[in-house]
């Protein structure tokens, strides 16, 4: 199918429904071409695919769609000059219809691969006629009806009614019968008998067949009685044979019978030989043809003789005369069939067209190749433009809602896009101690941290189907219920808040990474939610953004500012909108700036909410599998006991407890003041802790851990019963062990420093005694004894101070440490 029909389809959709509809139809039909070249042949399946998509997108019937496409086609071809061809095809409407079958023959030079339909008129009256439509293609019946009706209205100023009488399929051909009703006054004029006196001019048969060298005369029994001179040369055995045995009827599409020919005298008849023509030319002929052109195709189909002409019934002879002319696209076709230039008629332009066409064929072919190359480049440019348009649209729709952006494209004033929403839910969040974090890290680290956090939140907006409004610094704002109205907007925003609080636990605070052995604490956020009425839309001319306005926005911001770390603060309005599946705790009355006292709540969780895949809490789903392993271990509670962390697990503290830098300095100062008496105990505790950490790591890395059919691994008696705890508690246990390990390491280093200081003082005392023996003065000895006493006192105070800070140290242990220092 040529691109002329497809381009008409495209232009009709764009002009009537808009380019957005055309793009949607093209994407649904999986058509890659953004436009179509008029003279390029495309797949036959494109029109059915586009039509199916168009009926779904435009919500119209297939009959209405193709009828309007046919009407639009008459005006569309005018830009290519074909309207002039239609206007001169006949003086009256009946002339146009009788010559309609020949129209496609005139266009075969521009569209040589065209599979044209066939139109045959019969039963003509004063009120109309019957039109038979035959085509190899299906589904274009209403397309043809729209074209014929529009031609009658546009060129002949007549209103025509077309009735579909019948439709049948004959082999691979669709045969449709139309009943056309219109004012056919020209038929009455044509039927008037016009008489004139004629003198009989006898013509010799030899002259007649010389004038028409390819004429064929056959009788009603289809037997050939005589043929033209040129035809006699290449087909000498044709006389006396049946014409339908030697020739196939190509056009019109009907049975090759004598009576059918009588009923279609106004049509052009095209016939082709059944077998290739066997020329009796000289042996040098084939050699010369090969020398003249390297494009000679010797396939049997190209050796067949094709004739096109008119059928005339000779009443006096009771025979039919076919006045045909050979169809020769170039000299190669003439040579293959065994014909020469002098075999063609002298009285028409057959010879001139053949020679002139051969001379210009090379230039035309070159020009056509160049145009095809330009067409391919243009299609590639259009494809790239289409891809860039998609990227531009995606970027625009990320900044402005699609429906609002389309209204702005249509030329609406931005203020007209503002819309009132009676009930929406708004969420605000910000980072706790964001200012302090920015003071401790570089600006690029701040940008990197915010980018990581916002990327996580942006993915969550798609998961919960909420709209991201904007980000200001560390503040993040989303809304549900606008720009698309939603009934469950409060539930969606609450789910978004729960996901945000969970997801932020996997994002480390870069300012604490170096302070905690490259582990770091996770960022903490606080979230506030409120539901109410807002006005949403675009304001301003430059850098347009979709904004929300109203008291509900201020209230939501106050919910966030009065919230606490890693908590979700919701108002009474939001609490009333969510279902009972959400776990909510009453906070009480809170003073809100500009609102006074408000009763608010904490959103704790959701019963049916699924954790976010890929996060730490996602592993909670495997708690039941750990329970199975614990059951296989015969519920032995003595295995993996670790009493020092039971209180931590029971308190259900967060994974990373809040800690200030003053706490860190105090912890290090206490550690530096520790005595040497806890050195062995610290090493023992550290060994126990490291065993538990090692066990924890081995458990999580075991590939057979989640296999129900496997037996739980044997565990050392000194470790905690990891299997007996829920997985969320085990994660808390693991983190606490890491922190205890850091404390013990610092205490060991402090004890080493204190032991070194006591050794130095002991050496000083020995040196002082040596000097006292050499010198009779007792002053130096007193000084040395005084120095030793001061060192011992300082060590006692340090040990006492450290034991006071440790809750589980007893008084006998302190005395024991003092005795050991006195002995040294």
Secondary structure as GFF3:
##gff-version 3
##sequence-region A 1 824
A	DSSP	alpha_helix	3	17	.	.	.	ID=ss1
A	DSSP	alpha_helix	19	28	.	.	.	ID=ss2
A	DSSP	alpha_helix	45	58	.	.	.	ID=ss3
A	DSSP	alpha_helix	62	76	.	.	.	ID=ss4
A	DSSP	three_ten_helix	77	80	.	.	.	ID=ss5
A	DSSP	alpha_helix	82	87	.	.	.	ID=ss6
A	DSSP	alpha_helix	93	98	.	.	.	ID=ss7
A	DSSP	alpha_helix	100	106	.	.	.	ID=ss8
A	DSSP	beta_strand	118	125	.	.	.	ID=ss9
A	DSSP	beta_strand	128	135	.	.	.	ID=ss10
A	DSSP	alpha_helix	141	155	.	.	.	ID=ss11
A	DSSP	beta_strand	161	170	.	.	.	ID=ss12
A	DSSP	beta_strand	173	181	.	.	.	ID=ss13
A	DSSP	alpha_helix	185	191	.	.	.	ID=ss14
A	DSSP	alpha_helix	205	211	.	.	.	ID=ss15
A	DSSP	beta_strand	215	218	.	.	.	ID=ss16
A	DSSP	beta_strand	224	227	.	.	.	ID=ss17
A	DSSP	alpha_helix	229	234	.	.	.	ID=ss18
A	DSSP	alpha_helix	243	246	.	.	.	ID=ss19
A	DSSP	beta_strand	247	251	.	.	.	ID=ss20
A	DSSP	alpha_helix	258	263	.	.	.	ID=ss21
A	DSSP	beta_strand	269	273	.	.	.	ID=ss22
A	DSSP	alpha_helix	284	292	.	.	.	ID=ss23
A	DSSP	three_ten_helix	300	303	.	.	.	ID=ss24
A	DSSP	beta_strand	306	314	.	.	.	ID=ss25
A	DSSP	beta_strand	319	326	.	.	.	ID=ss26
A	DSSP	alpha_helix	331	336	.	.	.	ID=ss27
A	DSSP	three_ten_helix	341	343	.	.	.	ID=ss28
A	DSSP	alpha_helix	350	399	.	.	.	ID=ss29
A	DSSP	alpha_helix	402	409	.	.	.	ID=ss30
A	DSSP	three_ten_helix	414	417	.	.	.	ID=ss31
A	DSSP	beta_strand	419	431	.	.	.	ID=ss32
A	DSSP	alpha_helix	434	440	.	.	.	ID=ss33
A	DSSP	alpha_helix	443	464	.	.	.	ID=ss34
A	DSSP	beta_strand	467	472	.	.	.	ID=ss35
A	DSSP	beta_strand	475	480	.	.	.	ID=ss36
A	DSSP	alpha_helix	489	503	.	.	.	ID=ss37
A	DSSP	three_ten_helix	504	506	.	.	.	ID=ss38
A	DSSP	three_ten_helix	510	512	.	.	.	ID=ss39
A	DSSP	beta_strand	525	538	.	.	.	ID=ss40
A	DSSP	beta_strand	546	549	.	.	.	ID=ss41
A	DSSP	alpha_helix	551	561	.	.	.	ID=ss42
A	DSSP	beta_strand	568	571	.	.	.	ID=ss43
A	DSSP	alpha_helix	572	577	.	.	.	ID=ss44
A	DSSP	beta_strand	582	592	.	.	.	ID=ss45
A	DSSP	beta_strand	596	606	.	.	.	ID=ss46
A	DSSP	three_ten_helix	616	622	.	.	.	ID=ss47
A	DSSP	alpha_helix	623	632	.	.	.	ID=ss48
A	DSSP	three_ten_helix	643	645	.	.	.	ID=ss49
A	DSSP	alpha_helix	646	650	.	.	.	ID=ss50
A	DSSP	alpha_helix	661	672	.	.	.	ID=ss51
A	DSSP	three_ten_helix	676	678	.	.	.	ID=ss52
A	DSSP	alpha_helix	679	701	.	.	.	ID=ss53
A	DSSP	three_ten_helix	722	724	.	.	.	ID=ss54
A	DSSP	alpha_helix	727	774	.	.	.	ID=ss55
A	DSSP	alpha_helix	779	805	.	.	.	ID=ss56
A	DSSP	alpha_helix	811	823	.	.	.	ID=ss57
###
